[in-house]
C-alpha cells in the first residue's frame, strides 16, 4: 500500500497516511478540527540501486591523464 500526504487548508498541518488507493482520506484536520484535508504530491523515496543504470553504461569515459607519452626521437 502507498503512503498519501494530506495538508489542512486552515492550519497547513501535514499528515502522511498508509492507505489503499481507493480508501477515502481524512475529512477534517486532527489538529485544528476545522480545516478540510486535501491530498498533495509529496516527496518520493525512489532510488535505483545496483549496476546497469545511466552512470554505469552511458556516462562519458573518464580521461586518464596518468599515461603521458613523451616521444624522444
C-alpha distances in whole Angstrom, upper triangle without the diagonal:
4,7,10,13,16,20,23,25,28,27,25,23,19,16,13,10,7,6,6,8,11,11,14,14,17,20,22,22,22,25,28,27,28,26,23,20,19,16,17,16,16,16,14,14,15,18,20,21,24,27,28,27,29,31,32,33,34,35,39,41,42,46,47,51,52,54,57,60,63,65,69,71
4,7,10,13,17,20,23,25,25,22,20,16,14,10,8,6,6,7,7,11,11,13,13,15,19,21,20,21,23,26,25,26,24,21,18,16,13,13,12,12,13,11,11,12,16,18,20,23,26,27,25,27,29,30,31,32,33,37,39,40,43,45,48,50,52,55,58,61,64,67,70
4,7,10,14,17,20,22,21,18,16,13,10,6,5,4,6,9,9,12,12,13,11,13,17,18,17,18,20,22,22,23,21,19,15,14,11,11,10,10,11,10,11,13,16,19,21,25,28,28,26,28,29,31,33,33,34,37,40,40,44,46,49,50,52,55,58,61,64,67,70
4,7,10,13,16,19,18,16,14,11,8,6,5,6,7,9,9,11,11,11,9,11,14,15,15,16,18,20,19,20,18,15,12,10,7,8,8,8,10,11,13,15,18,22,24,27,30,31,28,29,31,33,35,34,35,38,41,42,45,47,50,52,54,57,60,63,65,69,71
4,7,10,13,16,15,12,11,7,6,4,6,9,10,13,12,15,13,12,9,10,13,14,13,14,15,17,17,18,15,13,10,8,6,6,7,6,9,11,13,16,19,23,25,29,32,32,30,30,32,34,36,35,35,39,41,42,45,47,50,52,54,56,60,63,65,69,71
4,7,10,12,12,9,8,6,5,6,8,11,12,14,14,15,13,11,8,8,10,10,9,11,13,14,14,14,11,10,6,5,4,6,9,9,12,14,17,20,23,26,29,33,35,36,33,34,35,38,39,38,39,42,45,45,48,51,53,55,57,60,63,66,68,72,75
4,6,9,8,6,6,4,7,9,11,15,16,18,17,19,17,14,11,10,11,10,8,11,11,12,13,12,9,8,5,5,7,7,10,10,14,16,19,22,25,29,31,35,38,38,35,35,37,39,41,40,40,43,46,46,49,51,54,56,58,60,64,66,69,72,75
4,6,6,5,5,7,9,12,14,17,18,20,20,20,18,15,12,10,10,8,6,9,9,9,9,9,5,6,4,6,9,10,14,14,17,20,23,26,29,33,35,39,41,42,39,39,40,43,45,44,44,47,49,50,53,55,57,59,62,64,67,70,73,76,79
4,6,6,8,10,12,15,17,21,21,23,22,22,20,17,14,12,11,10,9,12,12,10,11,9,5,6,6,7,11,11,15,16,19,22,25,28,31,35,37,41,43,44,41,41,42,45,46,45,45,48,51,51,54,56,58,60,63,65,68,71,74,77,80
4,6,8,11,14,17,19,23,23,26,25,25,23,20,17,14,13,10,9,12,10,8,9,7,5,7,9,11,14,15,18,19,22,25,28,31,34,37,40,44,46,47,44,44,45,47,49,48,48,50,53,53,56,58,60,62,65,67,70,73,76,79,82
4,5,9,12,16,18,22,23,26,25,26,24,21,17,15,14,11,8,11,8,7,10,9,7,10,10,12,15,15,18,18,20,24,26,29,32,36,38,42,45,45,42,42,43,46,48,47,46,49,52,52,54,57,58,60,63,65,68,71,74,77,80
4,6,10,13,16,19,21,23,23,24,22,20,16,14,14,12,9,11,10,10,12,11,9,10,9,10,12,12,14,14,17,20,22,26,29,32,35,38,41,42,38,38,39,42,44,43,42,45,48,48,51,53,55,57,60,61,65,67,70,73,76
4,7,10,13,17,19,22,22,23,21,18,14,12,13,11,7,9,7,8,11,11,9,10,9,11,12,12,15,14,16,19,21,24,27,31,33,37,40,41,38,38,39,42,44,43,42,45,48,48,51,53,55,57,59,61,65,67,71,74,77
4,7,10,14,16,19,19,20,18,16,13,11,13,12,9,10,10,12,13,14,12,11,9,10,10,10,12,10,13,16,17,21,24,28,30,34,36,37,34,35,36,38,40,40,39,42,45,45,48,50,52,54,57,59,62,65,68,71,74
4,6,10,12,16,16,18,16,14,11,10,12,12,9,9,10,13,14,15,13,12,9,10,10,10,12,11,13,15,16,20,23,26,28,32,35,36,34,35,35,38,40,39,39,43,45,45,48,50,53,54,57,59,63,65,68,72,75
4,7,10,13,14,16,14,13,10,11,14,14,12,12,14,16,17,18,16,15,11,11,10,10,11,9,11,12,13,17,20,23,25,29,32,33,31,32,33,35,37,37,37,40,43,43,46,48,51,52,55,57,60,63,66,70,72
4,6,10,11,13,11,11,8,9,13,14,13,13,15,18,17,19,17,15,12,12,10,12,13,12,14,14,15,18,21,24,26,30,33,34,32,33,34,36,38,38,39,42,44,45,48,50,53,54,57,59,62,66,68,72,74
4,7,9,12,10,11,10,12,16,17,16,16,19,21,21,23,21,19,15,15,13,14,14,13,14,14,14,16,20,23,24,27,31,32,30,32,33,35,36,37,38,41,43,44,47,49,52,53,56,59,62,65,68,71,74
4,6,8,6,9,8,11,14,17,17,17,20,22,21,23,21,18,15,15,12,14,15,15,17,16,17,18,22,24,26,29,32,33,31,33,35,36,38,38,39,43,45,46,50,51,54,56,58,61,64,67,70,73,76
4,5,5,9,10,13,16,19,20,20,23,25,24,25,23,20,17,16,14,16,16,17,18,17,18,19,22,25,26,29,32,32,31,33,35,36,37,38,39,43,45,46,50,52,55,57,59,61,64,67,70,73,76
4,6,8,10,13,16,19,20,21,24,26,24,25,22,19,16,15,12,14,14,15,17,16,18,18,22,24,26,29,32,32,30,32,34,35,36,36,38,41,44,45,49,51,54,56,58,60,63,66,69,72,75
4,7,9,13,15,18,20,21,24,26,24,24,22,19,16,15,13,16,16,18,21,20,22,22,26,28,30,33,35,35,34,35,38,39,40,40,41,45,47,49,53,55,58,60,62,64,67,70,72,76,78
4,7,10,12,15,17,18,21,23,20,21,20,17,14,14,12,15,17,18,21,20,22,23,27,29,31,34,37,37,35,37,39,41,42,42,43,47,49,50,54,56,59,61,63,65,68,72,74,78,80
4,7,8,12,14,15,19,20,17,18,16,13,11,11,10,14,16,18,21,21,23,25,28,31,33,37,39,39,37,39,41,42,43,43,44,48,51,52,55,57,60,62,64,67,70,73,75,79,81
4,6,9,11,12,15,16,15,15,13,10,8,8,8,11,14,15,18,19,21,23,27,30,32,36,38,39,36,38,39,41,43,42,43,47,49,50,54,56,59,60,63,65,68,71,74,77,80
4,6,7,9,12,13,11,12,11,8,6,8,9,13,16,16,20,21,23,25,29,32,34,38,41,41,39,40,42,44,45,45,45,49,51,52,56,58,60,62,64,67,70,73,76,79,82
4,7,9,12,12,9,10,9,6,6,8,11,14,17,19,22,24,26,28,32,35,38,41,44,44,42,43,45,47,48,48,48,51,54,55,58,60,63,65,67,69,73,76,78,82,84
4,6,9,8,6,6,6,5,6,9,12,15,19,19,23,25,27,30,33,36,39,42,45,46,43,44,45,48,49,49,49,52,55,55,59,61,63,65,68,70,73,76,79,82,85
4,5,6,5,6,6,6,6,10,12,14,18,18,21,23,25,28,32,35,37,41,44,45,42,43,44,46,48,48,48,51,53,54,57,59,61,63,65,68,71,74,77,80,83
4,6,5,9,9,10,9,13,15,17,20,19,22,24,25,29,32,36,37,41,44,45,43,44,45,47,49,49,49,52,54,54,57,59,62,63,66,68,72,74,77,81,84
4,6,9,9,11,11,14,16,18,21,20,22,25,26,30,33,36,38,42,45,46,44,44,45,47,50,49,49,52,54,54,57,59,61,62,66,68,71,74,77,80,83
4,5,7,10,11,14,17,19,22,21,24,27,29,32,35,39,41,45,48,49,46,46,47,50,52,51,51,54,56,56,59,61,63,65,68,70,73,76,79,82,85
4,6,8,10,14,17,19,22,22,25,28,30,33,36,40,42,46,48,49,47,47,49,51,53,52,52,55,58,58,61,63,65,67,70,72,75,78,81,84,87
4,7,10,13,16,18,22,23,26,29,31,34,37,41,43,47,50,50,47,48,49,52,53,52,52,55,58,58,61,64,66,68,70,72,76,78,81,84,87
4,6,9,13,15,19,19,23,26,28,31,34,38,40,44,47,47,44,45,46,48,50,49,49,52,55,55,58,60,63,64,67,69,72,75,78,81,84
4,6,10,13,16,18,21,24,26,29,33,36,39,42,45,45,42,43,44,47,48,47,47,50,53,54,57,59,62,64,66,68,71,74,77,80,83
4,7,9,13,14,18,20,23,25,29,32,35,38,41,41,39,39,41,43,44,44,44,47,50,51,54,56,58,60,63,65,68,71,74,77,80
4,6,10,12,16,18,21,23,27,30,33,36,39,39,36,36,38,41,42,41,41,44,47,48,51,54,56,58,61,63,66,68,71,75,77
4,7,9,13,15,18,20,23,26,29,33,35,35,32,33,35,37,38,37,38,41,44,45,48,51,53,55,58,60,63,66,68,72,74
4,6,10,12,15,17,21,24,27,31,33,33,30,30,32,34,35,34,35,38,41,42,45,47,50,52,54,56,59,62,65,68,71
4,7,9,12,14,17,20,24,27,29,29,26,26,28,31,32,31,31,34,37,38,41,44,46,48,51,53,56,59,61,65,67
4,7,10,12,16,19,22,25,28,28,25,25,27,29,31,30,30,33,36,36,40,42,44,46,49,51,54,57,60,63,66
4,7,9,12,16,18,22,24,25,22,22,23,26,28,27,27,30,33,33,36,38,41,43,45,47,51,53,56,60,62
4,6,9,12,15,19,21,22,19,20,21,23,25,25,25,28,30,31,34,37,39,41,43,46,49,52,55,58,61
4,6,10,12,16,19,20,17,19,20,21,24,24,24,27,29,30,33,35,38,39,42,44,48,51,53,57,60
4,7,10,13,16,16,14,16,17,18,20,21,21,25,27,28,31,33,36,38,40,43,45,49,51,55,57
4,6,10,12,14,11,13,14,15,17,18,18,22,24,24,28,30,33,34,36,39,42,45,48,51,54
4,7,9,10,8,10,11,12,14,15,16,20,21,22,26,28,31,32,34,37,40,43,46,49,52
4,7,9,8,11,11,11,14,16,17,20,21,22,25,27,30,31,33,36,39,42,45,48,51
4,7,8,11,11,10,12,15,16,19,19,20,24,25,28,29,31,34,36,40,42,46,48
4,6,9,9,6,9,12,13,16,16,18,21,22,26,27,28,31,34,37,39,43,45
4,7,8,6,6,9,11,15,15,17,21,22,26,27,28,31,33,37,39,43,45
4,6,5,6,8,10,13,15,17,20,22,26,27,29,32,34,37,39,43,45
4,5,6,5,7,10,12,14,18,20,24,26,27,30,32,35,37,41,43
4,6,6,5,9,10,11,15,17,21,22,24,27,29,33,35,39,41
4,6,7,10,10,12,15,17,21,22,23,26,29,32,34,38,40
4,6,9,10,12,16,18,21,23,24,26,28,32,34,37,39
4,7,9,12,15,18,21,23,24,26,28,32,33,37,39
4,6,9,12,15,18,20,21,24,26,29,31,35,37
4,6,9,12,15,18,19,20,23,26,28,32,34
4,6,9,12,15,15,17,20,23,25,29,31
4,6,9,12,13,15,18,21,24,27,30
4,6,9,10,12,15,18,20,24,26
4,6,7,9,12,16,18,22,25
4,5,7,10,13,16,19,22
4,6,9,12,15,18,22
4,6,10,12,15,18
4,6,10,13,16
4,6,9,12
4,6,10
4,6
4
